[in-house]
Amino acid sequence: NRDSLRTAIKNSGAIVKSEKNSQIEDKYFTSNIIKGSRELTVTYDKDNNFVRASHSYPAYVRFYNGLLSNIEKQYGKPLFNNQLTYTWVVKSGMRVDVDFPNHRKAAYINYTRR
């Protein structure tokens, strides 16, 4: 649930940017725990169940190649790839997308409950 996920995220060292029960998203600064990361946004449904987590990163070539390589090691080759979006569906049914909008000026890893 939302409370236990909030606790786990903060226990990992993330810094709260915004946690409001009246909003569907919580936001955390993560640069202190994941090198190169910026922010984690966690989205919940109306019953406070997890829906999606989106992690933002700067995207520069060395980071871009390493990010995709690390994800491929964990999940294998993507099911979809158009050079700006890469998609995996993992055994748990979670969908993992890596998006590089704006011609790779930023990167987002999205974990979505299916």
Secondary structure, 3 states (H helix, E strand, C coil): CHHHHHHHHHHCCCEEEECCCCCCEEEEECCCCCCCCCEEEEEECCCCCEEEEEEEEECCHHHHHHHHHHHHHHHCCCCEECCCEEEEECCCCCEEEEECHHHHCEEEEEEECC
